[in-house]
Amino acid sequence: MDPDLSISKIPGIGRYYEYKLRKLNINTVEDLIYHFPFRYDDFSQIKTIENIQTGEIVSIQGVIWQIKNIRTRSGKFVTVVTVADQSGTVEVVWFNQPYLTQTLKAGMQISLSGKIQLEGFRAKLISPSYEILRSNISQIESNFNQGQTLHTGRLVPIYPETEGISSKWLRGKIAKILPEYLKNQKDFLPKEILKGQKLAKLSDALNFMHFPKSNGEITKARKRLAFDELFLIQLASQMRKLNWQKTRIAPKMKIDNERFTKFEKKLPFQLTSAQKRTIDDLLSDLKKDTPANRLLEGDVASGKTVVAAAAVFAVHLNGYSSLVAAPTEILAFQHQTTLAEILSMHGMTIGIWTASKKQKGDVTVGTHALLNNFKPEKPTGLVVVDEQHRFGVAQRGRLFINQSTKFTPHLLTMTATPIPRTLALTLYGDLDLSILDEMPKGRQKIATFVVPNAKRHKAYKFIEEQVKKRRQAFIITPFVEPSETMTSVKAAVQEFEKLKTKFTKSVNLGLLHGKLKSKEKEAAIQKFQKGTIDILVATPVVEVGIDIPNATIMMIESAERFGLAQLHQLRGRVGRGKHKSYCFLFTESNSPNSLKRLRSMEKIDIGFELAEIDLKMRGSGEIFGLRQSGFVNLKVADLADRKIVSEAQNEAKELLSFDSSLKKFPLLSQKLNKLQSEYIQPN
């Protein structure tokens, strides 16, 4: 069966089911086969009726003796079935399913799975799963056919569902299609990797995943399928890296060590050893004719901008211009200000290119749109992209080539999102990695508190007291979706109106969200910077970008909806001045896991440690949105599992060192090309 065959071509799937399946992102036969269970009901314990005990989850097989519907006084239906095997009888009950009398008939052989419950003095099966084994049996047989059941008497897969598509329906369809699908499927992994990693064959793994006979088979299936996902990601990123190195030429920069010594001495602060180490990495990159492709990862306020400024300065000394791309206009203006403080004294001009303002310079700062249509006055030698996780694989691949020089500019991407090293190497395996793991001197710790609803009024009172001392505060409204939507904007506006009633009239409130016009955003920021706004109510747009040294309070509503990495970034918007700063995490959640996760913010102020906690508790997809970043949507693999991540990385590197084009592995090459066409736009 063709894996790319449309789901609508499968017998028994009409327009109704096609529409429903598309809601589950099932469009082809292969999508259906790779729609995996998220858990299994263990109905594998098959017992005779005389041996069942209250509280057990069991399967029994017998013959229907009697079936009837009983109507209660309240008008509801109870379906009562008497089932017998060679050892005795048991009563089976379903509620509000009167149609069962049309499906189940006396004399049918049936398999039932569920929990035995005590009603009165009798053990009963209440609302069990069932399936008909034979329809025409007139007497109890001494030996039942305990062959392949699908919904009972085994480990039963439970799938992600949608209205109209149940796990039972999915089991039935997959059971019919899987054997046909596997007939023409060959394993794409090289035999050496299968043997070395002790992995199951693909056909076995898919069978084990959907219809396991034991927990051991589930473990084998998950190991193989998780390895596939991570191995293919690694292979794709390593091949992109090789392609980048082979096909692109960059301008080689000469590094003037004497000028750089003066550059460092003129800085208004002392560089940390981590900053010096990273600047050395970058300068080494710039000396080569292969374009740099480096990811700079650093905690909030770890000093990434000065590292970028050093690279911009080196490029300027060689007669080239630079571009700095930020995810928002707010951050673009912030970068312009910071770069001007560092570079203007060296005679450099810092331009800004946004929807509201257009001015070119030796280095021009703008949003990511800058990379699509901007024409610099001098050839571009360096592109700096802030917030790497918002700048996906496809955008990196489309970096322009200078028409006049045929050079590709060097690329530095930066992120304040704290990503554990192993995870960063998986997500961004085609980039060289530098980490700023040291904070500049004088950076103070922010006192952080998880605030339950009952203490909300005390927090408002504390904020007002701080405002009287001429301090300022951020209040972040509930995070609704990963992108700025009208729903989150509405939440911000509603919160703004509500907060007006919580503070005295002497407290000035401002509002900031992503749907405001550029001039309106700029006006709100300027008022906050000047101190005419005391409290800025905002959506998470402030996560990246606003530097207000006088802001000492960060208050976050519905904090449980945020990842720890994002909470840490929001917290980093305060504590930038000389005053003691605070972060209040408001939550209405009573979930022990949510509270435990949030309380880690009270104790830990290192972003990488918080990211590790979130990775273990929430999973990588929740935190980083892999599909949005241009990576395959992981269905089985867990990026927190360092062992399998490391094994996949090593196998990918070893294979490419032997055959960089995969010519000797056509099935693997075909699989990788398909993956890239679906998820990753190539360079």
Secondary structure, DSSP 8 states (H G I E B T S, - for coil): --TT-BGGGSTT--HHHHHHHHHTT--BHHHHHT---SEEEE---B--GGG--TT-EEEEEEEEEEEEEEE-TTS-EEEEEEEEETTEEEEEEEES-TTHHHH--TT-EEEEEEEEEEETTEEEEES-EEEEEES---S--SS------SSSSSEEEE---BTTB-HHHHHHHHHHHHHHHHHT----S-HHHHHHTT---HHHHHHHHHS-SSHHHHHHHHHHHHHHHHHHHHHHHHHHHHHHHHH---------HHHHHHHHHHSSS---HHHHHHHHHHHHHHTSSS--EEEEEE-TTS-HHHHHHHHHHHHHHTT-EEEEEESSHHHHHHHHHHHHHHHGGGT--EEEESSS-EE--SEEEEETTHHHH---SS-EEEEEEE-GGGS-HHHHHT----TTT----EEEEEE-S---HHHHHHHTTTSEEEEE-S--TT----EEEEEEGGGHHHHHHHHHHHHHTT-EEEEE----SSS--HHHHHHHHHHHHHHHTTS-TTS-EEEE-TTS-HHHHHHHHHHHHHTS-SEEEE-GGGGTT---TTEEEEEETTGGGS-HHHHHHHHTTS--SSS--EEEEEE----HHHHHHHHHHHH---HHHHHHHHHHHH-HHHHH-TTTTTS---SS--TT-HHHHHHHHHHHHHHHHH-TT-TT-HHHHHHHHHHHHHH----
